[in-house]
Amino acid sequence: QIADRWVISQFTDGSAPFFECIAVSQTGNPVGAWHRYAFQTSASKFNDYPKLGVWPDGYYMSANLFTGNNWAGSGFYAFDRVNMLNGAAATMQFFELPPSDWGGALPSDLDGSTLPPAGAPNVFVEILEGAWDPGNWPTDELHFHQFHVDWAIPGNTTFNAAPIQLAVASFDGLLCNFGPCVPQSGSATLLDTLSDRLMFRLAYRNFGTHESLVLNHTVDSSGSDRSALRWYEVRNPTGNPPTIFQQSTFAPDTTHRWMGSAAMDSKGNLAIGYSAASATQIPEVRYTGRLVGDPLSTLPQGEAVMITSAASQTGANRWGDYSDLTLDPANDCVFWFTTEYANGSAFAWKTRIGAFRFPSCNALFIDGFEVGTTNIWSAAVP
């Protein structure tokens, strides 16, 4: 079922118990009425950094759990999508993994009109670098947790706590000991890369002949704490085993690139939006990509700049935590990239929304303007 709805979510913080608030628009118009829900996620654990994915049988969510300031494990949630679309009473099912889990998992998020195979589980994926835990994981890996919910008989719901392990090309994710790392021109403030986790989204697409997941995270490209984009396309993601179809690290020069978001259009072209900066450059929002026929494991289509910040960030290390590259559901060709850029001082952030497409997807129009291969449509959100 393709619902043509908007979904927004927000955690509650402060005193226990803790909730996740989710709203689903009643129509395709986001300024209209909404169905609103508040799900208690825990009586004692705060559901930080939640990430949401859409799947036919539910809205799936991951969260990093904390008791006070102490790491308390990972949360995996499913919310009753069908009832929420209709404004009916809805329930939640969930699983937790203990603090020994690495966290930062993402739920798969459906793109396109072709649904996953009937009964396919939602797949949560997290990264693990072997050097972080050599006693248990000797190689750098992606970990897959398959979550299949049964709303009629909750006892039949399944979740594999022991992950399916998929070895990947070696990487160094320990940028600046997971601390602020990215320099900026004209500012002594270094920016966080969040290199300990995957970056939103975990984009799923069923092409009919195969299923694909595309995902990315930030790695050290040089051994000297220079951030770069590691990206993957995984085939057979809802099966066992999944396989790496292509993977690469994008680091064409000495500029830092981080906070990426990846997706594929209906033709199989792949794009990644991200932030870029260096000691001689204030932060920019950029994107790059590959056509489906390009050599595997390459991003040869060049870089484009969506927006250059007004100034470097000062006084705050966090940057672009919630960037998102999404396909326009009306045409399945136009990429929409939403991310942060600096407006000149600590926490003086704005959101940038831009659209672009590859020429192999049909020419399309937004408000009368053709969306080309460069960023011709871009706007700031106050």
Secondary structure as a PSIPRED ss2 file (coil, helix, strand):
# PSIPRED VFORMAT (PSIPRED V4.0)

   1 Q C   1.000  0.000  0.000
   2 I C   1.000  0.000  0.000
   3 A C   1.000  0.000  0.000
   4 D C   1.000  0.000  0.000
   5 R C   1.000  0.000  0.000
   6 W C   1.000  0.000  0.000
   7 V E   0.000  0.000  1.000
   8 I E   0.000  0.000  1.000
   9 S E   0.000  0.000  1.000
  10 Q E   0.000  0.000  1.000
  11 F E   0.000  0.000  1.000
  12 T C   1.000  0.000  0.000
  13 D C   1.000  0.000  0.000
  14 G C   1.000  0.000  0.000
  15 S C   1.000  0.000  0.000
  16 A C   1.000  0.000  0.000
  17 P C   1.000  0.000  0.000
  18 F E   0.000  0.000  1.000
  19 F E   0.000  0.000  1.000
  20 E E   0.000  0.000  1.000
  21 C E   0.000  0.000  1.000
  22 I E   0.000  0.000  1.000
  23 A E   0.000  0.000  1.000
  24 V E   0.000  0.000  1.000
  25 S E   0.000  0.000  1.000
  26 Q C   1.000  0.000  0.000
  27 T C   1.000  0.000  0.000
  28 G C   1.000  0.000  0.000
  29 N C   1.000  0.000  0.000
  30 P C   1.000  0.000  0.000
  31 V C   1.000  0.000  0.000
  32 G C   1.000  0.000  0.000
  33 A C   1.000  0.000  0.000
  34 W E   0.000  0.000  1.000
  35 H E   0.000  0.000  1.000
  36 R E   0.000  0.000  1.000
  37 Y E   0.000  0.000  1.000
  38 A E   0.000  0.000  1.000
  39 F E   0.000  0.000  1.000
  40 Q E   0.000  0.000  1.000
  41 T E   0.000  0.000  1.000
  42 S E   0.000  0.000  1.000
  43 A C   1.000  0.000  0.000
  44 S C   1.000  0.000  0.000
  45 K C   1.000  0.000  0.000
  46 F E   0.000  0.000  1.000
  47 N E   0.000  0.000  1.000
  48 D E   0.000  0.000  1.000
  49 Y E   0.000  0.000  1.000
  50 P E   0.000  0.000  1.000
  51 K E   0.000  0.000  1.000
  52 L E   0.000  0.000  1.000
  53 G E   0.000  0.000  1.000
  54 V E   0.000  0.000  1.000
  55 W E   0.000  0.000  1.000
  56 P C   1.000  0.000  0.000
  57 D C   1.000  0.000  0.000
  58 G E   0.000  0.000  1.000
  59 Y E   0.000  0.000  1.000
  60 Y E   0.000  0.000  1.000
  61 M E   0.000  0.000  1.000
  62 S E   0.000  0.000  1.000
  63 A E   0.000  0.000  1.000
  64 N E   0.000  0.000  1.000
  65 L E   0.000  0.000  1.000
  66 F E   0.000  0.000  1.000
  67 T E   0.000  0.000  1.000
  68 G C   1.000  0.000  0.000
  69 N C   1.000  0.000  0.000
  70 N E   0.000  0.000  1.000
  71 W E   0.000  0.000  1.000
  72 A E   0.000  0.000  1.000
  73 G E   0.000  0.000  1.000
  74 S E   0.000  0.000  1.000
  75 G E   0.000  0.000  1.000
  76 F E   0.000  0.000  1.000
  77 Y E   0.000  0.000  1.000
  78 A E   0.000  0.000  1.000
  79 F E   0.000  0.000  1.000
  80 D C   1.000  0.000  0.000
  81 R H   0.000  1.000  0.000
  82 V H   0.000  1.000  0.000
  83 N H   0.000  1.000  0.000
  84 M H   0.000  1.000  0.000
  85 L H   0.000  1.000  0.000
  86 N C   1.000  0.000  0.000
  87 G C   1.000  0.000  0.000
  88 A C   1.000  0.000  0.000
  89 A C   1.000  0.000  0.000
  90 A C   1.000  0.000  0.000
  91 T C   1.000  0.000  0.000
  92 M E   0.000  0.000  1.000
  93 Q E   0.000  0.000  1.000
  94 F E   0.000  0.000  1.000
  95 F E   0.000  0.000  1.000
  96 E E   0.000  0.000  1.000
  97 L E   0.000  0.000  1.000
  98 P C   1.000  0.000  0.000
  99 P C   1.000  0.000  0.000
 100 S C   1.000  0.000  0.000
 101 D C   1.000  0.000  0.000
 102 W C   1.000  0.000  0.000
 103 G C   1.000  0.000  0.000
 104 G C   1.000  0.000  0.000
 105 A C   1.000  0.000  0.000
 106 L E   0.000  0.000  1.000
 107 P E   0.000  0.000  1.000
 108 S E   0.000  0.000  1.000
 109 D E   0.000  0.000  1.000
 110 L E   0.000  0.000  1.000
 111 D E   0.000  0.000  1.000
 112 G C   1.000  0.000  0.000
 113 S C   1.000  0.000  0.000
 114 T C   1.000  0.000  0.000
 115 L C   1.000  0.000  0.000
 116 P C   1.000  0.000  0.000
 117 P C   1.000  0.000  0.000
 118 A C   1.000  0.000  0.000
 119 G C   1.000  0.000  0.000
 120 A C   1.000  0.000  0.000
 121 P C   1.000  0.000  0.000
 122 N E   0.000  0.000  1.000
 123 V E   0.000  0.000  1.000
 124 F E   0.000  0.000  1.000
 125 V E   0.000  0.000  1.000
 126 E E   0.000  0.000  1.000
 127 I E   0.000  0.000  1.000
 128 L E   0.000  0.000  1.000
 129 E C   1.000  0.000  0.000
 130 G H   0.000  1.000  0.000
 131 A H   0.000  1.000  0.000
 132 W H   0.000  1.000  0.000
 133 D C   1.000  0.000  0.000
 134 P C   1.000  0.000  0.000
 135 G C   1.000  0.000  0.000
 136 N C   1.000  0.000  0.000
 137 W C   1.000  0.000  0.000
 138 P C   1.000  0.000  0.000
 139 T C   1.000  0.000  0.000
 140 D C   1.000  0.000  0.000
 141 E E   0.000  0.000  1.000
 142 L E   0.000  0.000  1.000
 143 H E   0.000  0.000  1.000
 144 F E   0.000  0.000  1.000
 145 H E   0.000  0.000  1.000
 146 Q E   0.000  0.000  1.000
 147 F E   0.000  0.000  1.000
 148 H E   0.000  0.000  1.000
 149 V C   1.000  0.000  0.000
 150 D C   1.000  0.000  0.000
 151 W C   1.000  0.000  0.000
 152 A C   1.000  0.000  0.000
 153 I C   1.000  0.000  0.000
 154 P H   0.000  1.000  0.000
 155 G H   0.000  1.000  0.000
 156 N H   0.000  1.000  0.000
 157 T C   1.000  0.000  0.000
 158 T E   0.000  0.000  1.000
 159 F E   0.000  0.000  1.000
 160 N C   1.000  0.000  0.000
 161 A C   1.000  0.000  0.000
 162 A C   1.000  0.000  0.000
 163 P C   1.000  0.000  0.000
 164 I E   0.000  0.000  1.000
 165 Q E   0.000  0.000  1.000
 166 L E   0.000  0.000  1.000
 167 A E   0.000  0.000  1.000
 168 V C   1.000  0.000  0.000
 169 A C   1.000  0.000  0.000
 170 S C   1.000  0.000  0.000
 171 F C   1.000  0.000  0.000
 172 D C   1.000  0.000  0.000
 173 G C   1.000  0.000  0.000
 174 L C   1.000  0.000  0.000
 175 L H   0.000  1.000  0.000
 176 C H   0.000  1.000  0.000
 177 N H   0.000  1.000  0.000
 178 F H   0.000  1.000  0.000
 179 G C   1.000  0.000  0.000
 180 P C   1.000  0.000  0.000
 181 C C   1.000  0.000  0.000
 182 V E   0.000  0.000  1.000
 183 P E   0.000  0.000  1.000
 184 Q E   0.000  0.000  1.000
 185 S C   1.000  0.000  0.000
 186 G C   1.000  0.000  0.000
 187 S E   0.000  0.000  1.000
 188 A E   0.000  0.000  1.000
 189 T E   0.000  0.000  1.000
 190 L E   0.000  0.000  1.000
 191 L E   0.000  0.000  1.000
 192 D C   1.000  0.000  0.000
 193 T C   1.000  0.000  0.000
 194 L C   1.000  0.000  0.000
 195 S C   1.000  0.000  0.000
 196 D C   1.000  0.000  0.000
 197 R C   1.000  0.000  0.000
 198 L C   1.000  0.000  0.000
 199 M E   0.000  0.000  1.000
 200 F E   0.000  0.000  1.000
 201 R E   0.000  0.000  1.000
 202 L E   0.000  0.000  1.000
 203 A E   0.000  0.000  1.000
 204 Y E   0.000  0.000  1.000
 205 R E   0.000  0.000  1.000
 206 N E   0.000  0.000  1.000
 207 F C   1.000  0.000  0.000
 208 G C   1.000  0.000  0.000
 209 T C   1.000  0.000  0.000
 210 H C   1.000  0.000  0.000
 211 E E   0.000  0.000  1.000
 212 S E   0.000  0.000  1.000
 213 L E   0.000  0.000  1.000
 214 V E   0.000  0.000  1.000
 215 L E   0.000  0.000  1.000
 216 N E   0.000  0.000  1.000
 217 H E   0.000  0.000  1.000
 218 T E   0.000  0.000  1.000
 219 V E   0.000  0.000  1.000
 220 D E   0.000  0.000  1.000
 221 S C   1.000  0.000  0.000
 222 S C   1.000  0.000  0.000
 223 G C   1.000  0.000  0.000
 224 S C   1.000  0.000  0.000
 225 D C   1.000  0.000  0.000
 226 R C   1.000  0.000  0.000
 227 S E   0.000  0.000  1.000
 228 A E   0.000  0.000  1.000
 229 L E   0.000  0.000  1.000
 230 R E   0.000  0.000  1.000
 231 W E   0.000  0.000  1.000
 232 Y E   0.000  0.000  1.000
 233 E E   0.000  0.000  1.000
 234 V E   0.000  0.000  1.000
 235 R E   0.000  0.000  1.000
 236 N C   1.000  0.000  0.000
 237 P C   1.000  0.000  0.000
 238 T C   1.000  0.000  0.000
 239 G C   1.000  0.000  0.000
 240 N C   1.000  0.000  0.000
 241 P C   1.000  0.000  0.000
 242 P C   1.000  0.000  0.000
 243 T E   0.000  0.000  1.000
 244 I E   0.000  0.000  1.000
 245 F E   0.000  0.000  1.000
 246 Q E   0.000  0.000  1.000
 247 Q E   0.000  0.000  1.000
 248 S E   0.000  0.000  1.000
 249 T E   0.000  0.000  1.000
 250 F E   0.000  0.000  1.000
 251 A C   1.000  0.000  0.000
 252 P C   1.000  0.000  0.000
 253 D C   1.000  0.000  0.000
 254 T C   1.000  0.000  0.000
 255 T C   1.000  0.000  0.000
 256 H E   0.000  0.000  1.000
 257 R E   0.000  0.000  1.000
 258 W E   0.000  0.000  1.000
 259 M E   0.000  0.000  1.000
 260 G E   0.000  0.000  1.000
 261 S E   0.000  0.000  1.000
 262 A E   0.000  0.000  1.000
 263 A E   0.000  0.000  1.000
 264 M E   0.000  0.000  1.000
 265 D C   1.000  0.000  0.000
 266 S C   1.000  0.000  0.000
 267 K C   1.000  0.000  0.000
 268 G C   1.000  0.000  0.000
 269 N C   1.000  0.000  0.000
 270 L E   0.000  0.000  1.000
 271 A E   0.000  0.000  1.000
 272 I E   0.000  0.000  1.000
 273 G E   0.000  0.000  1.000
 274 Y E   0.000  0.000  1.000
 275 S E   0.000  0.000  1.000
 276 A E   0.000  0.000  1.000
 277 A E   0.000  0.000  1.000
 278 S E   0.000  0.000  1.000
 279 A C   1.000  0.000  0.000
 280 T C   1.000  0.000  0.000
 281 Q E   0.000  0.000  1.000
 282 I E   0.000  0.000  1.000
 283 P E   0.000  0.000  1.000
 284 E E   0.000  0.000  1.000
 285 V E   0.000  0.000  1.000
 286 R E   0.000  0.000  1.000
 287 Y E   0.000  0.000  1.000
 288 T E   0.000  0.000  1.000
 289 G E   0.000  0.000  1.000
 290 R E   0.000  0.000  1.000
 291 L C   1.000  0.000  0.000
 292 V C   1.000  0.000  0.000
 293 G C   1.000  0.000  0.000
 294 D C   1.000  0.000  0.000
 295 P C   1.000  0.000  0.000
 296 L C   1.000  0.000  0.000
 297 S C   1.000  0.000  0.000
 298 T C   1.000  0.000  0.000
 299 L C   1.000  0.000  0.000
 300 P C   1.000  0.000  0.000
 301 Q C   1.000  0.000  0.000
 302 G C   1.000  0.000  0.000
 303 E C   1.000  0.000  0.000
 304 A E   0.000  0.000  1.000
 305 V E   0.000  0.000  1.000
 306 M E   0.000  0.000  1.000
 307 I E   0.000  0.000  1.000
 308 T E   0.000  0.000  1.000
 309 S C   1.000  0.000  0.000
 310 A C   1.000  0.000  0.000
 311 A C   1.000  0.000  0.000
 312 S C   1.000  0.000  0.000
 313 Q C   1.000  0.000  0.000
 314 T C   1.000  0.000  0.000
 315 G C   1.000  0.000  0.000
 316 A C   1.000  0.000  0.000
 317 N C   1.000  0.000  0.000
 318 R C   1.000  0.000  0.000
 319 W C   1.000  0.000  0.000
 320 G C   1.000  0.000  0.000
 321 D C   1.000  0.000  0.000
 322 Y C   1.000  0.000  0.000
 323 S C   1.000  0.000  0.000
 324 D E   0.000  0.000  1.000
 325 L E   0.000  0.000  1.000
 326 T E   0.000  0.000  1.000
 327 L E   0.000  0.000  1.000
 328 D C   1.000  0.000  0.000
 329 P C   1.000  0.000  0.000
 330 A C   1.000  0.000  0.000
 331 N C   1.000  0.000  0.000
 332 D C   1.000  0.000  0.000
 333 C C   1.000  0.000  0.000
 334 V C   1.000  0.000  0.000
 335 F E   0.000  0.000  1.000
 336 W E   0.000  0.000  1.000
 337 F E   0.000  0.000  1.000
 338 T E   0.000  0.000  1.000
 339 T E   0.000  0.000  1.000
 340 E E   0.000  0.000  1.000
 341 Y E   0.000  0.000  1.000
 342 A E   0.000  0.000  1.000
 343 N C   1.000  0.000  0.000
 344 G C   1.000  0.000  0.000
 345 S C   1.000  0.000  0.000
 346 A C   1.000  0.000  0.000
 347 F C   1.000  0.000  0.000
 348 A C   1.000  0.000  0.000
 349 W E   0.000  0.000  1.000
 350 K E   0.000  0.000  1.000
 351 T E   0.000  0.000  1.000
 352 R E   0.000  0.000  1.000
 353 I E   0.000  0.000  1.000
 354 G E   0.000  0.000  1.000
 355 A E   0.000  0.000  1.000
 356 F E   0.000  0.000  1.000
 357 R C   1.000  0.000  0.000
 358 F C   1.000  0.000  0.000
 359 P C   1.000  0.000  0.000
 360 S C   1.000  0.000  0.000
 361 C C   1.000  0.000  0.000
 362 N C   1.000  0.000  0.000
 363 A C   1.000  0.000  0.000
 364 L E   0.000  0.000  1.000
 365 F E   0.000  0.000  1.000
 366 I E   0.000  0.000  1.000
 367 D C   1.000  0.000  0.000
 368 G C   1.000  0.000  0.000
 369 F E   0.000  0.000  1.000
 370 E E   0.000  0.000  1.000
 371 V E   0.000  0.000  1.000
 372 G C   1.000  0.000  0.000
 373 T C   1.000  0.000  0.000
 374 T C   1.000  0.000  0.000
 375 N C   1.000  0.000  0.000
 376 I C   1.000  0.000  0.000
 377 W E   0.000  0.000  1.000
 378 S E   0.000  0.000  1.000
 379 A E   0.000  0.000  1.000
 380 A E   0.000  0.000  1.000
 381 V E   0.000  0.000  1.000
 382 P C   1.000  0.000  0.000
